[in-house]
Structures are given as C-alpha cells and as structure tokens.
Amino acid sequence: MSISLKLSSKTRKDVNQAYMITKSYDMGDPTLIKKFSMCYVTYKMDNHGVSPLEVKYKIDNSPLWSSFNDDPHNTNSILNGSALKLKRTSGLTKTASFIFPDPSKGRKVSIKLVYVESNYSHSTEIKNFELSDISFTFRAIQRK
C-alpha cells in the first residue's frame, strides 16, 4: 500500500491545516482485546529537518486523538512542542517508530497524520510525501 498526497491543480494552493485518517486496524480479529505497544510508519519525504506532520492515534471509538510517547531510539521522528512529528527523509524511505502509552488496550486502532502550519523556524512546506506502510506490535490479551 502506498499513498501519495498531490494536488491536481496546476496552480499552487497554500494549505495551513490538513489531516489523513487511516482505517481502523483490528489485526484480523475484532473480538480480541489487544495491548498495543509500538506503531511503525514507513514513509518518504523530500528535504531534511523536522516536518509539520504530527502522528496521533485513537483506540476503539475514543472521541479524542491521543499523542504517542517518544521513542528514544527513533531517529525519524522528533518531539517538537507537545507532539511527535515526522522528520523529512531527503527522498529516502525511512521508518519512524512510536510508543503507545501504557495502558493502550482495545480491539482496533486508527492513525491520524496531521499537518498544522506553525510558526517555528523550520519550513512548513512538504514535498513529495509518500506513506508506504503502517504496522503495529501488540499482544493479545487472554479472553475470559
């Protein structure tokens, strides 16, 4: 699966807020409760430095999107302010890892990529963003 975000217009359009929400992933068994531990986002994006793309998650039908915890071993995302943001990859395909806060239990999970233009010193422009894969590590919780 690969997703590319592109404009169909020949003229440039400035966007200061946008988002993409994935489907709900139930890992093949919607009746089983899972304890989610990690999320991996494989993507590529031109240029280098921090991008304005935040990664959030929602378990089951929660009304609010939540923030991941920072993975200290991850070099492809950065905690910027109160949100984890993807780094630009200079056009190379990279995988960013995110840690679910404990406890993160539920039957399904959705991911939201959020673009919010901010006033920090890095460029807010995104060029040639491609989302290749989203995967999870989880443990099934014993049914009673």
C-alpha positions as CSV (number, residue, x, y, z in Angstrom):
1,M,0.0,0.0,0.0
2,S,1.3,3.4,-0.9
3,I,-0.3,6.8,-0.6
4,S,0.9,10.0,-2.2
5,L,-0.6,13.3,-1.4
6,K,-0.6,15.5,-4.5
7,L,-2.6,18.5,-5.8
8,S,-4.5,18.1,-9.1
9,S,-4.4,21.8,-9.8
10,K,-1.6,23.4,-11.8
11,T,-1.5,26.4,-9.6
12,R,0.0,26.2,-6.1
13,K,-2.5,26.1,-3.2
14,D,-1.4,27.0,0.3
15,V,-2.9,24.8,3.0
16,N,-2.4,25.6,6.6
17,Q,-4.2,22.6,8.1
18,A,-5.0,19.1,6.8
19,Y,-5.1,15.6,8.0
20,M,-5.3,12.0,6.9
21,I,-7.0,9.2,8.9
22,T,-6.4,5.5,8.3
23,K,-8.9,2.8,8.5
24,S,-9.4,1.1,11.8
25,Y,-6.9,-1.8,12.1
26,D,-8.3,-4.8,14.1
27,M,-5.4,-7.2,13.2
28,G,-7.8,-9.8,11.8
29,D,-9.8,-10.4,14.9
30,P,-12.2,-7.6,16.0
31,T,-13.4,-9.6,19.0
32,L,-9.9,-9.9,20.6
33,I,-8.6,-7.2,23.0
34,K,-5.1,-6.2,22.3
35,K,-2.4,-4.3,24.2
36,F,-0.7,-2.1,21.7
37,S,3.0,-1.3,22.3
38,M,4.5,0.2,19.1
39,C,3.5,1.8,15.9
40,Y,5.8,1.9,12.8
41,V,5.2,4.4,10.0
42,T,7.2,3.8,6.8
43,Y,7.3,6.9,4.5
44,K,9.5,9.2,2.5
45,M,9.5,13.0,2.1
46,D,11.9,15.3,0.3
47,N,14.3,17.7,2.0
48,H,15.7,17.4,5.5
49,G,14.8,18.6,9.0
50,V,11.5,18.4,11.0
51,S,8.3,18.4,9.0
52,P,5.0,19.8,10.3
53,L,3.4,16.3,10.2
54,E,2.2,15.1,13.6
55,V,1.3,11.4,14.2
56,K,-1.6,10.6,16.6
57,Y,-3.7,7.5,17.4
58,K,-7.2,6.5,18.6
59,I,-8.1,3.2,20.1
60,D,-11.6,1.8,19.5
61,N,-14.1,4.6,19.2
62,S,-12.5,7.1,21.5
63,P,-13.7,10.6,20.8
64,L,-10.2,12.1,21.2
65,W,-7.0,11.6,19.3
66,S,-4.0,10.8,21.6
67,S,-0.3,11.5,21.3
68,F,2.4,8.8,21.3
69,N,5.3,8.7,23.7
70,D,8.7,9.5,22.3
71,D,10.9,6.5,21.3
72,P,14.5,7.5,22.3
73,H,15.9,5.1,19.8
74,N,14.0,6.5,16.9
75,T,15.9,8.9,14.5
76,N,13.0,9.5,12.1
77,S,10.7,11.4,14.5
78,I,11.2,14.2,17.0
79,L,9.2,15.5,19.9
80,N,8.5,19.1,18.9
81,G,6.4,21.0,21.4
82,S,3.9,18.6,22.8
83,A,3.6,16.5,19.6
84,L,5.7,13.9,17.8
85,K,6.5,14.9,14.3
86,L,8.0,13.0,11.3
87,K,11.4,14.1,10.0
88,R,12.0,14.7,6.4
89,T,14.0,11.9,4.8
90,S,15.7,13.6,1.8
91,G,13.6,11.4,-0.5
92,L,14.7,8.1,1.1
93,T,12.3,5.6,2.5
94,K,12.5,5.5,6.3
95,T,10.6,4.0,9.2
96,A,9.6,6.0,12.3
97,S,8.6,4.2,15.5
98,F,6.2,5.4,18.1
99,I,5.5,4.1,21.6
100,F,1.9,3.7,22.8
101,P,1.5,5.0,26.4
102,D,0.7,2.3,28.9
103,P,-2.1,1.1,29.1
104,S,-3.2,1.1,25.5
105,K,-5.8,-1.7,25.3
106,G,-8.6,-2.1,22.8
107,R,-9.9,-4.0,19.8
108,K,-8.8,-1.7,17.0
109,V,-6.6,1.3,16.4
110,S,-6.6,4.2,13.8
111,I,-3.7,6.6,12.9
112,K,-4.0,10.2,12.0
113,L,-1.4,12.2,10.2
114,V,-2.0,15.9,11.0
115,Y,-0.5,18.9,9.1
116,V,-0.6,22.1,11.1
117,E,1.3,25.1,9.9
118,S,3.1,26.6,12.9
119,N,5.5,29.5,13.5
120,Y,8.6,27.6,14.4
121,S,11.8,28.3,12.4
122,H,11.7,25.2,10.1
123,S,10.0,25.3,6.7
124,T,6.4,24.1,6.8
125,E,6.4,23.0,3.2
126,I,6.0,19.3,2.4
127,K,7.3,18.0,-0.9
128,N,6.7,14.5,-2.3
129,F,5.3,12.8,0.8
130,E,4.6,9.1,0.3
131,L,3.2,6.9,3.0
132,S,4.3,3.3,2.4
133,D,3.2,1.3,5.4
134,I,1.8,1.4,8.9
135,S,2.4,-1.6,11.2
136,F,1.9,-2.3,14.9
137,T,3.3,-4.5,17.6
138,F,0.7,-5.8,20.1
139,R,-0.1,-8.6,22.5
140,A,-3.4,-10.4,22.6
141,I,-5.0,-10.3,26.0
142,Q,-6.4,-13.7,27.2
143,R,-10.1,-14.0,26.8
144,K,-12.0,-15.0,29.9
